[in-house]
Amino acid sequence: MQPLLIKRGAEADIYIVEWNSKKAVSKVRSPKSYRHPDLDAAIRKYRTIHEASFMSAAKSAGVMTPFVYFVDPVKAEIIMEFIEGQNVRDALTPDICYKIGRCAALLHASNIIHGDLTTSNFVMNKRLVLLDFGLSYYSERTEDMATDIRLIKEVFTSAHIAVRKAFPCFVEGYASVVGTKKIAKTLENVRKIEQRGRYARMT
């Protein structure tokens, strides 16, 4: 099976490939000509190992992620499980919003910040599967967790405005993991971030 390019990104390209007779996904961080070759190789190697480790950490936290078959740090490639299912971006429901909230809370309970928490990075299989940990990092700061939540809130209110109570359902799912006090504190930080954004636009 010839590799089939399905997405060309700013940082990496995504291919459908065959791995040990299985359909799989290859994520390859391509060289950047604007960087010194040695620096570029070091950055791509680090980011590849970094992402694979966060996929494993998220799984340990109770969040479904693709199984990693192989990591090649030199080629800056991750070969991972192909997830059959529908992208949540095209199939969002209040129930899925609740499940996204639980996923976010499970990550945050383990101090994992996803960094790109959008509906495009979820696939609905038998369970909800979270993709793309390229921007993930560890943090205990409530404000960093609030940044994750603010992003998904913006996605709900812009791309999914027709889904009734999308964000309240997300909040309910999040609270089911961390409790009402924790989510209240985090939502207060979300409001502060939003206020700073509004102030910046006005000045």
C-alpha positions as CSV (number, residue, x, y, z in Angstrom):
1,M,0.0,0.0,0.0
2,Q,1.4,3.4,-1.0
3,P,1.3,6.1,1.6
4,L,-1.7,8.3,1.0
5,L,-1.4,12.0,2.1
6,I,-4.6,13.1,3.8
7,K,-3.5,16.3,5.5
8,R,-0.6,18.7,5.0
9,G,-0.1,20.8,8.1
10,A,2.3,23.6,9.0
11,E,4.3,21.3,11.3
12,A,3.5,17.8,10.1
13,D,2.0,15.8,7.3
14,I,-0.5,13.0,7.9
15,Y,-0.6,9.8,5.8
16,I,-2.6,6.6,5.6
17,V,-0.1,3.7,5.5
18,E,0.0,0.0,6.1
19,W,1.7,-1.3,9.2
20,N,2.1,-5.1,9.7
21,S,-0.9,-5.6,7.4
22,K,-3.0,-3.1,9.3
23,K,-4.3,0.3,8.1
24,A,-2.4,2.9,10.1
25,V,-1.6,6.6,10.3
26,S,1.8,8.1,9.8
27,K,2.5,11.6,11.2
28,V,5.8,13.0,9.8
29,R,7.4,16.2,10.8
30,S,9.0,17.5,7.6
31,P,12.3,19.4,7.6
32,K,12.1,23.1,7.6
33,S,14.5,24.9,5.2
34,Y,14.5,28.1,7.2
35,R,16.2,26.4,10.2
36,H,19.8,25.2,10.5
37,P,19.7,21.5,9.6
38,D,21.2,20.4,12.9
39,L,18.7,22.5,14.9
40,D,15.8,21.4,12.7
41,A,16.7,17.8,13.2
42,A,16.9,18.3,17.0
43,I,13.5,20.1,17.1
44,R,11.7,17.5,15.0
45,K,13.2,14.7,17.1
46,Y,12.2,16.3,20.4
47,R,8.6,17.1,19.2
48,T,8.1,13.6,17.9
49,I,9.2,11.9,21.1
50,H,7.2,14.6,23.1
51,E,4.0,13.9,21.3
52,A,4.2,10.2,21.5
53,S,4.9,10.4,25.3
54,F,1.8,12.6,25.8
55,M,-0.4,10.2,23.9
56,S,0.7,7.5,26.3
57,A,0.3,9.8,29.3
58,A,-3.2,10.7,28.2
59,K,-4.1,7.0,27.9
60,S,-2.9,6.5,31.5
61,A,-5.1,9.3,32.6
62,G,-8.1,7.5,31.2
63,V,-8.5,9.3,27.9
64,M,-8.7,7.2,24.7
65,T,-5.9,8.0,22.2
66,P,-4.6,6.1,19.2
67,F,-2.3,3.2,20.0
68,V,1.3,4.1,19.0
69,Y,2.9,1.3,16.9
70,F,6.3,2.8,16.2
71,V,8.3,6.0,16.8
72,D,11.2,7.0,14.6
73,P,12.9,10.0,16.1
74,V,15.4,10.4,13.3
75,K,12.7,10.5,10.6
76,A,10.5,12.4,13.0
77,E,7.7,10.0,12.4
78,I,5.0,8.4,14.5
79,I,3.0,5.5,13.2
80,M,-0.2,5.0,15.1
81,E,-3.5,3.2,15.0
82,F,-6.0,4.3,12.4
83,I,-9.3,5.2,14.2
84,E,-12.4,4.2,12.4
85,G,-15.3,6.6,13.1
86,Q,-16.7,10.0,12.5
87,N,-14.9,13.3,13.2
88,V,-16.8,15.0,16.0
89,R,-16.6,18.3,14.1
90,D,-19.2,16.8,11.8
91,A,-21.3,14.9,14.4
92,L,-21.5,17.0,17.6
93,T,-24.3,16.3,20.0
94,P,-24.9,17.4,23.7
95,D,-23.9,13.8,24.8
96,I,-20.6,14.1,23.0
97,C,-20.1,17.6,24.5
98,Y,-20.5,15.9,27.9
99,K,-17.9,13.3,27.0
100,I,-15.5,15.9,25.8
101,G,-15.8,17.6,29.1
102,R,-14.9,14.4,30.9
103,C,-11.9,13.9,28.6
104,A,-10.7,17.4,29.4
105,A,-11.1,17.0,33.1
106,L,-9.3,13.6,33.1
107,L,-6.3,15.3,31.3
108,H,-6.3,18.2,33.7
109,A,-6.6,16.0,36.7
110,S,-3.2,14.6,35.6
111,N,-1.9,18.1,34.9
112,I,-1.9,17.5,31.1
113,I,-2.8,20.5,29.0
114,H,-3.9,19.4,25.5
115,G,-3.1,22.8,23.8
116,D,-5.5,22.3,20.8
117,L,-8.7,21.2,22.3
118,T,-11.1,21.5,19.4
119,T,-13.9,19.2,18.0
120,S,-11.7,18.5,14.9
121,N,-9.3,16.6,17.2
122,F,-11.9,14.1,18.4
123,V,-13.2,11.0,16.6
124,M,-16.3,9.1,17.8
125,N,-15.6,5.4,17.7
126,K,-17.2,3.1,20.2
127,R,-15.6,5.6,22.6
128,L,-14.4,9.2,22.1
129,V,-10.8,9.3,20.9
130,L,-8.6,12.3,21.3
131,L,-6.0,13.1,18.6
132,D,-3.0,15.5,18.1
133,F,-0.9,16.0,21.2
134,G,1.7,18.1,19.4
135,L,1.1,21.2,21.5
136,S,0.5,19.4,24.8
137,Y,2.4,20.2,28.0
138,Y,2.3,19.6,31.7
139,S,1.0,22.3,34.1
140,E,-0.6,22.5,37.5
141,R,-1.8,26.1,36.8
142,T,-5.6,26.6,36.7
143,E,-5.1,29.4,34.1
144,D,-3.5,26.9,31.7
145,M,-6.4,24.5,32.1
146,A,-8.8,27.5,31.6
147,T,-7.0,28.2,28.3
148,D,-7.9,24.7,27.1
149,I,-11.5,25.2,28.1
150,R,-11.7,28.7,26.6
151,L,-10.6,27.3,23.2
152,I,-13.3,24.5,23.2
153,K,-15.9,27.1,24.3
154,E,-15.0,29.3,21.4
155,V,-15.3,26.4,19.0
156,F,-18.7,25.5,20.4
157,T,-20.1,29.1,20.1
158,S,-18.7,29.7,16.6
159,A,-18.6,26.4,14.7
160,H,-21.4,24.6,16.6
161,I,-23.9,27.3,17.5
162,A,-26.8,25.0,16.5
163,V,-25.9,22.4,19.1
164,R,-28.1,23.2,22.1
165,K,-26.3,23.7,25.4
166,A,-23.0,22.5,24.0
167,F,-20.8,24.3,26.5
168,P,-23.1,23.7,29.6
169,C,-23.0,20.0,28.7
170,F,-19.2,20.2,28.5
171,V,-19.1,21.8,31.9
172,E,-21.4,19.1,33.3
173,G,-19.1,16.4,32.0
174,Y,-16.0,18.2,33.4
175,A,-17.6,18.6,36.8
176,S,-18.5,14.9,36.9
177,V,-14.7,14.2,37.2
178,V,-13.3,17.1,39.2
179,G,-16.3,18.3,41.2
180,T,-18.2,21.6,41.2
181,K,-15.7,23.6,43.2
182,K,-12.9,22.9,40.8
183,I,-14.9,23.7,37.7
184,A,-16.2,26.9,39.3
185,K,-12.6,28.0,39.9
186,T,-11.5,27.1,36.4
187,L,-14.5,28.9,34.8
188,E,-13.7,32.0,36.8
189,N,-10.2,31.9,35.1
190,V,-11.9,31.4,31.7
191,R,-13.9,34.6,32.3
192,K,-10.8,36.5,33.3
193,I,-9.1,35.4,30.1
194,E,-12.1,36.4,28.0
195,Q,-12.2,39.8,29.7
196,R,-8.5,40.4,28.9
197,G,-9.2,39.5,25.3
198,R,-12.1,41.9,25.1
199,Y,-10.0,44.7,26.7
200,A,-7.2,44.0,24.2
201,R,-9.6,44.4,21.2
202,M,-10.9,47.7,22.6
203,T,-7.5,49.3,23.1
